[in-house]
Amino acid sequence: MERVVVDGVALVGGCDGGVRFGFTERTGGVSEAPYTSLNLGSHVGDDLEAVLENRRRALHALCKAAPFGGRPGAWAAEGFDGLLDRLLVPNQVHGDHVAVVRDSDPASLASVRTEIASGADAIVCVAPGTPVMLCFADCVPVVLTAPSGFAVIHSGWKGTIARIAAKASRALADEAACTSEDIRAYIGPHIQGDEYEVSDELIGRFDDEFGWHGSGVTRLLDLSRAIRQALVEAGVPASSIWEQGLSTVRDNDRFFSYRAEGGTCGRHAAVAVIA
């Protein structure tokens, strides 16, 4: 993964097997305080026209980021408006439902939109030219790539303890007709393990689920540790999981943080598309 800036929009990401993906930062958009400026969440009280323009800018940056490489995609002939029309952004409900996108025709996308409006915290996509975006402000963004598909995952503590990333990896392997060993995982900016203090009860639940032994010692919860463990136990090689350790709290000038900003803030995103 590397950091690029396109027309003021910064992303950390790359291109893997024809899948372009990026974790956006908070600059380069049109939203005003307290959502300044590249807010991509439509549910936080921001002006919806500003959110739509921010999403257009984020897609433009993802597809124009020269260092990411890759071949021209469906947007090359029709421009970014067509790509924006196909963009899928689910209603995130801190669950473990994984939606699947197999085709980019209007009827198929309409069916998926109906499904994800009811709630989905991961989308597996094997349809070229169909971008997927999930939004974050401390929870863990995860992008999985495969030879002919990807998954974008929202993993808060509820999704993490439900092993949503592992569930999505199995769905991606099925849809992309590959094995778990072919999948690579990229973990984006989130609240880090030395910043996220939770209750004794919740630490105990994670200890029980993942076989840890921290109860009574610490109330600091490392979500990415649990995500990595779940992925490895699902067959994804540990050597194929990448994380840069970016913190939404310490790097609050780059990323939105619900905790650091007192509960009122915008949302950055994980976004991916097959070229």
C-alpha positions as protocol buffer text, in pm:
chain_id: "A"
residue {
  index: 1
  type: MET
  ca { x: 0 y: 0 z: 0 }
}
residue {
  index: 2
  type: GLU
  ca { x: 110 y: 357 z: -63 }
}
residue {
  index: 3
  type: ARG
  ca { x: -26 y: 706 z: -10 }
}
residue {
  index: 4
  type: VAL
  ca { x: -122 y: 913 z: -314 }
}
residue {
  index: 5
  type: VAL
  ca { x: -288 y: 1252 z: -356 }
}
residue {
  index: 6
  type: VAL
  ca { x: -507 y: 1329 z: -659 }
}
residue {
  index: 7
  type: ASP
  ca { x: -652 y: 1681 z: -686 }
}
residue {
  index: 8
  type: GLY
  ca { x: -630 y: 1722 z: -310 }
}
residue {
  index: 9
  type: VAL
  ca { x: -789 y: 1385 z: -228 }
}
residue {
  index: 10
  type: ALA
  ca { x: -552 y: 1153 z: -40 }
}
residue {
  index: 11
  type: LEU
  ca { x: -580 y: 775 z: -40 }
}
residue {
  index: 12
  type: VAL
  ca { x: -374 y: 492 z: 102 }
}
residue {
  index: 13
  type: GLY
  ca { x: -411 y: 189 z: -121 }
}
residue {
  index: 14
  type: GLY
  ca { x: -300 y: 14 z: -434 }
}
residue {
  index: 15
  type: CYS
  ca { x: -388 y: -222 z: -717 }
}
residue {
  index: 16
  type: ASP
  ca { x: -385 y: -596 z: -659 }
}
residue {
  index: 17
  type: GLY
  ca { x: -479 y: -841 z: -932 }
}
residue {
  index: 18
  type: GLY
  ca { x: -682 y: -584 z: -1122 }
}
residue {
  index: 19
  type: VAL
  ca { x: -860 y: -459 z: -809 }
}
residue {
  index: 20
  type: ARG
  ca { x: -804 y: -93 z: -726 }
}
residue {
  index: 21
  type: PHE
  ca { x: -865 y: -13 z: -361 }
}
residue {
  index: 22
  type: GLY
  ca { x: -803 y: 274 z: -126 }
}
residue {
  index: 23
  type: PHE
  ca { x: -864 y: 404 z: 224 }
}
residue {
  index: 24
  type: THR
  ca { x: -957 y: 771 z: 197 }
}
residue {
  index: 25
  type: GLU
  ca { x: -839 y: 1053 z: 419 }
}
residue {
  index: 26
  type: ARG
  ca { x: -1051 y: 1348 z: 533 }
}
residue {
  index: 27
  type: THR
  ca { x: -914 y: 1624 z: 307 }
}
residue {
  index: 28
  type: GLY
  ca { x: -997 y: 1733 z: -47 }
}
residue {
  index: 29
  type: GLY
  ca { x: -1376 y: 1746 z: -17 }
}
residue {
  index: 30
  type: VAL
  ca { x: -1647 y: 2012 z: -3 }
}
residue {
  index: 31
  type: SER
  ca { x: -1817 y: 1940 z: 331 }
}
residue {
  index: 32
  type: GLU
  ca { x: -1811 y: 2209 z: 598 }
}
residue {
  index: 33
  type: ALA
  ca { x: -1744 y: 2174 z: 970 }
}
residue {
  index: 34
  type: PRO
  ca { x: -1791 y: 1952 z: 1161 }
}
residue {
  index: 35
  type: TYR
  ca { x: -1768 y: 1720 z: 859 }
}
residue {
  index: 36
  type: THR
  ca { x: -1464 y: 1888 z: 703 }
}
residue {
  index: 37
  type: SER
  ca { x: -1402 y: 1803 z: 432 }
}
residue {
  index: 38
  type: LEU
  ca { x: -1414 y: 1470 z: 244 }
}
residue {
  index: 39
  type: ASN
  ca { x: -1705 y: 1324 z: 441 }
}
residue {
  index: 40
  type: LEU
  ca { x: -1837 y: 1017 z: 259 }
}
residue {
  index: 41
  type: GLY
  ca { x: -2112 y: 920 z: 504 }
}
residue {
  index: 42
  type: SER
  ca { x: -2470 y: 1018 z: 419 }
}
residue {
  index: 43
  type: HIS
  ca { x: -2609 y: 938 z: 765 }
}
residue {
  index: 44
  type: VAL
  ca { x: -2422 y: 1187 z: 985 }
}
residue {
  index: 45
  type: GLY
  ca { x: -2616 y: 1508 z: 917 }
}
residue {
  index: 46
  type: ASP
  ca { x: -2403 y: 1649 z: 637 }
}
residue {
  index: 47
  type: ASP
  ca { x: -2551 y: 1806 z: 323 }
}
residue {
  index: 48
  type: LEU
  ca { x: -2628 y: 1518 z: 87 }
}
residue {
  index: 49
  type: GLU
  ca { x: -2517 y: 1711 z: -223 }
}
residue {
  index: 50
  type: ALA
  ca { x: -2179 y: 1762 z: -58 }
}
residue {
  index: 51
  type: VAL
  ca { x: -2157 y: 1391 z: 23 }
}
residue {
  index: 52
  type: LEU
  ca { x: -2237 y: 1299 z: -337 }
}
residue {
  index: 53
  type: GLU
  ca { x: -1967 y: 1536 z: -467 }
}
residue {
  index: 54
  type: ASN
  ca { x: -1720 y: 1393 z: -216 }
}
residue {
  index: 55
  type: ARG
  ca { x: -1797 y: 1040 z: -335 }
}
residue {
  index: 56
  type: ARG
  ca { x: -1742 y: 1147 z: -694 }
}
residue {
  index: 57
  type: ARG
  ca { x: -1406 y: 1296 z: -596 }
}
residue {
  index: 58
  type: ALA
  ca { x: -1304 y: 984 z: -408 }
}
residue {
  index: 59
  type: LEU
  ca { x: -1385 y: 760 z: -706 }
}
residue {
  index: 60
  type: HIS
  ca { x: -1203 y: 997 z: -940 }
}
residue {
  index: 61
  type: ALA
  ca { x: -894 y: 985 z: -719 }
}
residue {
  index: 62
  type: LEU
  ca { x: -905 y: 606 z: -690 }
}
residue {
  index: 63
  type: CYS
  ca { x: -926 y: 555 z: -1065 }
}
residue {
  index: 64
  type: LYS
  ca { x: -675 y: 827 z: -1159 }
}
residue {
  index: 65
  type: ALA
  ca { x: -408 y: 736 z: -905 }
}
residue {
  index: 66
  type: ALA
  ca { x: -123 y: 657 z: -1144 }
}
residue {
  index: 67
  type: PRO
  ca { x: 98 y: 480 z: -886 }
}
residue {
  index: 68
  type: PHE
  ca { x: -178 y: 224 z: -828 }
}
residue {
  index: 69
  type: GLY
  ca { x: -128 y: 95 z: -1181 }
}
residue {
  index: 70
  type: GLY
  ca { x: -376 y: -147 z: -1332 }
}
residue {
  index: 71
  type: ARG
  ca { x: -551 y: -140 z: -1666 }
}
residue {
  index: 72
  type: PRO
  ca { x: -823 y: 108 z: -1768 }
}
residue {
  index: 73
  type: GLY
  ca { x: -1164 y: 12 z: -1636 }
}
residue {
  index: 74
  type: ALA
  ca { x: -1528 y: 59 z: -1732 }
}
residue {
  index: 75
  type: TRP
  ca { x: -1498 y: 427 z: -1642 }
}
residue {
  index: 76
  type: ALA
  ca { x: -1248 y: 489 z: -1926 }
}
residue {
  index: 77
  type: ALA
  ca { x: -1519 y: 516 z: -2193 }
}
residue {
  index: 78
  type: GLU
  ca { x: -1812 y: 656 z: -1995 }
}
residue {
  index: 79
  type: GLY
  ca { x: -1637 y: 874 z: -1739 }
}
residue {
  index: 80
  type: PHE
  ca { x: -1679 y: 884 z: -1363 }
}
residue {
  index: 81
  type: ASP
  ca { x: -2051 y: 965 z: -1365 }
}
residue {
  index: 82
  type: GLY
  ca { x: -2127 y: 611 z: -1482 }
}
residue {
  index: 83
  type: LEU
  ca { x: -1904 y: 470 z: -1213 }
}
residue {
  index: 84
  type: LEU
  ca { x: -2078 y: 684 z: -952 }
}
residue {
  index: 85
  type: ASP
  ca { x: -2418 y: 560 z: -1074 }
}
residue {
  index: 86
  type: ARG
  ca { x: -2311 y: 202 z: -999 }
}
residue {
  index: 87
  type: LEU
  ca { x: -2155 y: 281 z: -662 }
}
residue {
  index: 88
  type: LEU
  ca { x: -2281 y: 57 z: -380 }
}
residue {
  index: 89
  type: VAL
  ca { x: -2286 y: 194 z: -25 }
}
residue {
  index: 90
  type: PRO
  ca { x: -2466 y: -27 z: 227 }
}
residue {
  index: 91
  type: ASN
  ca { x: -2658 y: 62 z: 539 }
}
residue {
  index: 92
  type: GLN
  ca { x: -2404 y: -49 z: 800 }
}
residue {
  index: 93
  type: VAL
  ca { x: -2565 y: -199 z: 1110 }
}
residue {
  index: 94
  type: HIS
  ca { x: -2271 y: -359 z: 1298 }
}
residue {
  index: 95
  type: GLY
  ca { x: -2385 y: -704 z: 1195 }
}
residue {
  index: 96
  type: ASP
  ca { x: -2222 y: -986 z: 1000 }
}
residue {
  index: 97
  type: HIS
  ca { x: -2433 y: -997 z: 684 }
}
residue {
  index: 98
  type: VAL
  ca { x: -2224 y: -1030 z: 367 }
}
residue {
  index: 99
  type: ALA
  ca { x: -2391 y: -919 z: 42 }
}
residue {
  index: 100
  type: VAL
  ca { x: -2268 y: -1047 z: -295 }
}
residue {
  index: 101
  type: VAL
  ca { x: -2250 y: -860 z: -627 }
}
residue {
  index: 102
  type: ARG
  ca { x: -2221 y: -1090 z: -927 }
}
residue {
  index: 103
  type: ASP
  ca { x: -2338 y: -867 z: -1213 }
}
residue {
  index: 104
  type: SER
  ca { x: -2342 y: -496 z: -1294 }
}
residue {
  index: 105
  type: ASP
  ca { x: -2661 y: -488 z: -1499 }
}
residue {
  index: 106
  type: PRO
  ca { x: -2925 y: -246 z: -1365 }
}
residue {
  index: 107
  type: ALA
  ca { x: -3165 y: -516 z: -1244 }
}
residue {
  index: 108
  type: SER
  ca { x: -2894 y: -697 z: -1049 }
}
residue {
  index: 109
  type: LEU
  ca { x: -2767 y: -376 z: -890 }
}
residue {
  index: 110
  type: ALA
  ca { x: -3122 y: -274 z: -797 }
}
residue {
  index: 111
  type: SER
  ca { x: -3168 y: -608 z: -620 }
}
residue {
  index: 112
  type: VAL
  ca { x: -2840 y: -566 z: -431 }
}
residue {
  index: 113
  type: ARG
  ca { x: -2933 y: -210 z: -331 }
}
residue {
  index: 114
  type: THR
  ca { x: -3258 y: -334 z: -183 }
}
residue {
  index: 115
  type: GLU
  ca { x: -3071 y: -600 z: 11 }
}
residue {
  index: 116
  type: ILE
  ca { x: -2801 y: -370 z: 150 }
}
residue {
  index: 117
  type: ALA
  ca { x: -3052 y: -99 z: 242 }
}
residue {
  index: 118
  type: SER
  ca { x: -3177 y: -341 z: 507 }
}
residue {
  index: 119
  type: GLY
  ca { x: -2826 y: -374 z: 644 }
}
residue {
  index: 120
  type: ALA
  ca { x: -2492 y: -518 z: 540 }
}
residue {
  index: 121
  type: ASP
  ca { x: -2143 y: -476 z: 681 }
}
residue {
  index: 122
  type: ALA
  ca { x: -1952 y: -648 z: 402 }
}
residue {
  index: 123
  type: ILE
  ca { x: -1989 y: -668 z: 26 }
}
residue {
  index: 124
  type: VAL
  ca { x: -1821 y: -926 z: -194 }
}
residue {
  index: 125
  type: CYS
  ca { x: -1798 y: -815 z: -557 }
}
residue {
  index: 126
  type: VAL
  ca { x: -1698 y: -1006 z: -871 }
}
residue {
  index: 127
  type: ALA
  ca { x: -1861 y: -761 z: -1116 }
}
residue {
  index: 128
  type: PRO
  ca { x: -1611 y: -542 z: -1308 }
}
residue {
  index: 129
  type: GLY
  ca { x: -1670 y: -168 z: -1302 }
}
residue {
  index: 130
  type: THR
  ca { x: -1891 y: -180 z: -991 }
}
residue {
  index: 131
  type: PRO
  ca { x: -1738 y: 18 z: -704 }
}
residue {
  index: 132
  type: VAL
  ca { x: -1813 y: -59 z: -340 }
}
residue {
  index: 133
  type: MET
  ca { x: -1770 y: 191 z: -56 }
}
residue {
  index: 134
  type: LEU
  ca { x: -1810 y: 142 z: 320 }
}
residue {
  index: 135
  type: CYS
  ca { x: -1767 y: 422 z: 574 }
}
residue {
  index: 136
  type: PHE
  ca { x: -1573 y: 447 z: 901 }
}
residue {
  index: 137
  type: ALA
  ca { x: -1476 y: 670 z: 1193 }
}
residue {
  index: 138
  type: ASP
  ca { x: -1281 y: 434 z: 1429 }
}
residue {
  index: 139
  type: CYS
  ca { x: -1410 y: 87 z: 1330 }
}
residue {
  index: 140
  type: VAL
  ca { x: -1179 y: -130 z: 1123 }
}
residue {
  index: 141
  type: PRO
  ca { x: -1192 y: -118 z: 741 }
}
residue {
  index: 142
  type: VAL
  ca { x: -1076 y: -436 z: 567 }
}
residue {
  index: 143
  type: VAL
  ca { x: -1032 y: -494 z: 195 }
}
residue {
  index: 144
  type: LEU
  ca { x: -984 y: -847 z: 64 }
}
residue {
  index: 145
  type: THR
  ca { x: -861 y: -911 z: -289 }
}
residue {
  index: 146
  type: ALA
  ca { x: -872 y: -1225 z: -501 }
}
residue {
  index: 147
  type: PRO
  ca { x: -775 y: -1298 z: -863 }
}
residue {
  index: 148
  type: SER
  ca { x: -1120 y: -1193 z: -989 }
}
residue {
  index: 149
  type: GLY
  ca { x: -1296 y: -1020 z: -704 }
}
residue {
  index: 150
  type: PHE
  ca { x: -1279 y: -832 z: -377 }
}
residue {
  index: 151
  type: ALA
  ca { x: -1459 y: -768 z: -52 }
}
residue {
  index: 152
  type: VAL
  ca { x: -1494 y: -450 z: 152 }
}
residue {
  index: 153
  type: ILE
  ca { x: -1570 y: -503 z: 521 }
}
residue {
  index: 154
  type: HIS
  ca { x: -1679 y: -288 z: 816 }
}
residue {
  index: 155
  type: SER
  ca { x: -1555 y: -454 z: 1135 }
}
residue {
  index: 156
  type: GLY
  ca { x: -1647 y: -283 z: 1460 }
}
residue {
  index: 157
  type: TRP
  ca { x: -1629 y: -484 z: 1779 }
}
residue {
  index: 158
  type: LYS
  ca { x: -1960 y: -659 z: 1705 }
}
residue {
  index: 159
  type: GLY
  ca { x: -1855 y: -757 z: 1355 }
}
residue {
  index: 160
  type: THR
  ca { x: -1508 y: -854 z: 1474 }
}
residue {
  index: 161
  type: ILE
  ca { x: -1629 y: -1090 z: 1745 }
}
residue {
  index: 162
  type: ALA
  ca { x: -1871 y: -1237 z: 1487 }
}
residue {
  index: 163
  type: ARG
  ca { x: -1568 y: -1292 z: 1256 }
}
residue {
  index: 164
  type: ILE
  ca { x: -1721 y: -1099 z: 967 }
}
residue {
  index: 165
  type: ALA
  ca { x: -1386 y: -1070 z: 785 }
}
residue {
  index: 166
  type: ALA
  ca { x: -1342 y: -1447 z: 789 }
}
residue {
  index: 167
  type: LYS
  ca { x: -1701 y: -1494 z: 672 }
}
residue {
  index: 168
  type: ALA
  ca { x: -1639 y: -1252 z: 384 }
}
residue {
  index: 169
  type: SER
  ca { x: -1316 y: -1432 z: 292 }
}
residue {
  index: 170
  type: ARG
  ca { x: -1500 y: -1760 z: 254 }
}
residue {
  index: 171
  type: ALA
  ca { x: -1770 y: -1595 z: 44 }
}
residue {
  index: 172
  type: LEU
  ca { x: -1506 y: -1428 z: -175 }
}
residue {
  index: 173
  type: ALA
  ca { x: -1326 y: -1758 z: -229 }
}
residue {
  index: 174
  type: ASP
  ca { x: -1653 y: -1917 z: -339 }
}
residue {
  index: 175
  type: GLU
  ca { x: -1751 y: -1635 z: -574 }
}
residue {
  index: 176
  type: ALA
  ca { x: -1403 y: -1588 z: -723 }
}
residue {
  index: 177
  type: ALA
  ca { x: -1351 y: -1964 z: -760 }
}
residue {
  index: 178
  type: CYS
  ca { x: -1025 y: -1957 z: -568 }
}
residue {
  index: 179
  type: THR
  ca { x: -891 y: -2084 z: -237 }
}
residue {
  index: 180
  type: SER
  ca { x: -845 y: -1890 z: 85 }
}
residue {
  index: 181
  type: GLU
  ca { x: -471 y: -1906 z: 23 }
}
residue {
  index: 182
  type: ASP
  ca { x: -523 y: -1688 z: -287 }
}
residue {
  index: 183
  type: ILE
  ca { x: -680 y: -1407 z: -84 }
}
residue {
  index: 184
  type: ARG
  ca { x: -488 y: -1103 z: 37 }
}
residue {
  index: 185
  type: ALA
  ca { x: -610 y: -873 z: 313 }
}
residue {
  index: 186
  type: TYR
  ca { x: -548 y: -503 z: 373 }
}
residue {
  index: 187
  type: ILE
  ca { x: -641 y: -346 z: 707 }
}
residue {
  index: 188
  type: GLY
  ca { x: -701 y: 29 z: 703 }
}
residue {
  index: 189
  type: PRO
  ca { x: -693 y: 311 z: 960 }
}
residue {
  index: 190
  type: HIS
  ca { x: -883 y: 254 z: 1284 }
}
residue {
  index: 191
  type: ILE
  ca { x: -867 y: 306 z: 1658 }
}
residue {
  index: 192
  type: GLN
  ca { x: -563 y: 108 z: 1768 }
}
residue {
  index: 193
  type: GLY
  ca { x: -529 y: -148 z: 2043 }
}
residue {
  index: 194
  type: ASP
  ca { x: -348 y: 87 z: 2280 }
}
residue {
  index: 195
  type: GLU
  ca { x: -627 y: 349 z: 2243 }
}
residue {
  index: 196
  type: TYR
  ca { x: -945 y: 143 z: 2267 }
}
residue {
  index: 197
  type: GLU
  ca { x: -1045 y: 81 z: 2629 }
}
residue {
  index: 198
  type: VAL
  ca { x: -1359 y: -127 z: 2677 }
}
residue {
  index: 199
  type: SER
  ca { x: -1541 y: -297 z: 2964 }
}
residue {
  index: 200
  type: ASP
  ca { x: -1414 y: -599 z: 3153 }
}
residue {
  index: 201
  type: GLU
  ca { x: -1716 y: -790 z: 3021 }
}
residue {
  index: 202
  type: LEU
  ca { x: -1630 y: -719 z: 2658 }
}
residue {
  index: 203
  type: ILE
  ca { x: -1262 y: -806 z: 2703 }
}
residue {
  index: 204
  type: GLY
  ca { x: -1376 y: -1131 z: 2859 }
}
residue {
  index: 205
  type: ARG
  ca { x: -1595 y: -1210 z: 2559 }
}
residue {
  index: 206
  type: PHE
  ca { x: -1303 y: -1156 z: 2320 }
}
residue {
  index: 207
  type: ASP
  ca { x: -1076 y: -1368 z: 2541 }
}
residue {
  index: 208
  type: ASP
  ca { x: -1330 y: -1650 z: 2529 }
}
residue {
  index: 209
  type: GLU
  ca { x: -1388 y: -1623 z: 2153 }
}
residue {
  index: 210
  type: PHE
  ca { x: -1024 y: -1598 z: 2047 }
}
residue {
  index: 211
  type: GLY
  ca { x: -851 y: -1795 z: 2322 }
}
residue {
  index: 212
  type: TRP
  ca { x: -672 y: -1495 z: 2469 }
}
residue {
  index: 213
  type: HIS
  ca { x: -573 y: -1460 z: 2834 }
}
residue {
  index: 214
  type: GLY
  ca { x: -598 y: -1086 z: 2904 }
}
residue {
  index: 215
  type: SER
  ca { x: -900 y: -1072 z: 3133 }
}
residue {
  index: 216
  type: GLY
  ca { x: -821 y: -883 z: 3451 }
}
residue {
  index: 217
  type: VAL
  ca { x: -491 y: -763 z: 3303 }
}
residue {
  index: 218
  type: THR
  ca { x: -604 y: -506 z: 3048 }
}
residue {
  index: 219
  type: ARG
  ca { x: -922 y: -350 z: 2913 }
}
residue {
  index: 220
  type: LEU
  ca { x: -752 y: -243 z: 2591 }
}
residue {
  index: 221
  type: LEU
  ca { x: -901 y: -419 z: 2290 }
}
residue {
  index: 222
  type: ASP
  ca { x: -695 y: -480 z: 1975 }
}
residue {
  index: 223
  type: LEU
  ca { x: -953 y: -537 z: 1703 }
}
residue {
  index: 224
  type: SER
  ca { x: -700 y: -590 z: 1425 }
}
residue {
  index: 225
  type: ARG
  ca { x: -538 y: -871 z: 1625 }
}
residue {
  index: 226
  type: ALA
  ca { x: -872 y: -1050 z: 1634 }
}
residue {
  index: 227
  type: ILE
  ca { x: -935 y: -983 z: 1263 }
}
residue {
  index: 228
  type: ARG
  ca { x: -595 y: -1119 z: 1163 }
}
residue {
  index: 229
  type: GLN
  ca { x: -647 y: -1427 z: 1378 }
}
residue {
  index: 230
  type: ALA
  ca { x: -991 y: -1492 z: 1231 }
}
residue {
  index: 231
  type: LEU
  ca { x: -859 y: -1457 z: 875 }
}
residue {
  index: 232
  type: VAL
  ca { x: -569 y: -1693 z: 940 }
}
residue {
  index: 233
  type: GLU
  ca { x: -800 y: -1948 z: 1098 }
}
residue {
  index: 234
  type: ALA
  ca { x: -1017 y: -1920 z: 783 }
}
residue {
  index: 235
  type: GLY
  ca { x: -715 y: -2008 z: 567 }
}
residue {
  index: 236
  type: VAL
  ca { x: -579 y: -1668 z: 462 }
}
residue {
  index: 237
  type: PRO
  ca { x: -198 y: -1678 z: 497 }
}
residue {
  index: 238
  type: ALA
  ca { x: -60 y: -1453 z: 770 }
}
residue {
  index: 239
  type: SER
  ca { x: 200 y: -1334 z: 518 }
}
residue {
  index: 240
  type: SER
  ca { x: -85 y: -1207 z: 295 }
}
residue {
  index: 241
  type: ILE
  ca { x: -228 y: -969 z: 556 }
}
residue {
  index: 242
  type: TRP
  ca { x: -101 y: -609 z: 548 }
}
residue {
  index: 243
  type: GLU
  ca { x: -155 y: -325 z: 792 }
}
residue {
  index: 244
  type: GLN
  ca { x: 25 y: 9 z: 825 }
}
residue {
  index: 245
  type: GLY
  ca { x: -86 y: 81 z: 1182 }
}
residue {
  index: 246
  type: LEU
  ca { x: -266 y: 404 z: 1095 }
}
residue {
  index: 247
  type: SER
  ca { x: -461 y: 544 z: 1389 }
}
residue {
  index: 248
  type: THR
  ca { x: -784 y: 741 z: 1356 }
}
residue {
  index: 249
  type: VAL
  ca { x: -722 y: 888 z: 1702 }
}
residue {
  index: 250
  type: ARG
  ca { x: -353 y: 984 z: 1678 }
}
residue {
  index: 251
  type: ASP
  ca { x: -389 y: 1077 z: 1311 }
}
residue {
  index: 252
  type: ASN
  ca { x: -715 y: 1266 z: 1361 }
}
residue {
  index: 253
  type: ASP
  ca { x: -593 y: 1537 z: 1122 }
}
residue {
  index: 254
  type: ARG
  ca { x: -597 y: 1274 z: 846 }
}
residue {
  index: 255
  type: PHE
  ca { x: -892 y: 1054 z: 945 }
}
residue {
  index: 256
  type: PHE
  ca { x: -1227 y: 1098 z: 1118 }
}
residue {
  index: 257
  type: SER
  ca { x: -1258 y: 964 z: 1473 }
}
residue {
  index: 258
  type: TYR
  ca { x: -1591 y: 929 z: 1653 }
}
residue {
  index: 259
  type: ARG
  ca { x: -1416 y: 909 z: 1989 }
}
residue {
  index: 260
  type: ALA
  ca { x: -1163 y: 1188 z: 1935 }
}
residue {
  index: 261
  type: GLU
  ca { x: -1428 y: 1424 z: 1795 }
}
residue {
  index: 262
  type: GLY
  ca { x: -1694 y: 1369 z: 2057 }
}
residue {
  index: 263
  type: GLY
  ca { x: -1936 y: 1172 z: 1842 }
}
residue {
  index: 264
  type: THR
  ca { x: -1997 y: 1435 z: 1573 }
}
residue {
  index: 265
  type: CYS
  ca { x: -1779 y: 1398 z: 1265 }
}
residue {
  index: 266
  type: GLY
  ca { x: -1767 y: 1281 z: 906 }
}
residue {
  index: 267
  type: ARG
  ca { x: -1670 y: 940 z: 774 }
}
residue {
  index: 268
  type: HIS
  ca { x: -1375 y: 827 z: 566 }
}
residue {
  index: 269
  type: ALA
  ca { x: -1410 y: 516 z: 353 }
}
residue {
  index: 270
  type: ALA
  ca { x: -1269 y: 197 z: 212 }
}
residue {
  index: 271
  type: VAL
  ca { x: -1347 y: 178 z: -158 }
}
residue {
  index: 272
  type: ALA
  ca { x: -1263 y: -78 z: -426 }
}
residue {
  index: 273
  type: VAL
  ca { x: -1343 y: -158 z: -787 }
}
residue {
  index: 274
  type: ILE
  ca { x: -1241 y: -422 z: -1041 }
}
residue {
  index: 275
  type: ALA
  ca { x: -1075 y: -265 z: -1344 }
}
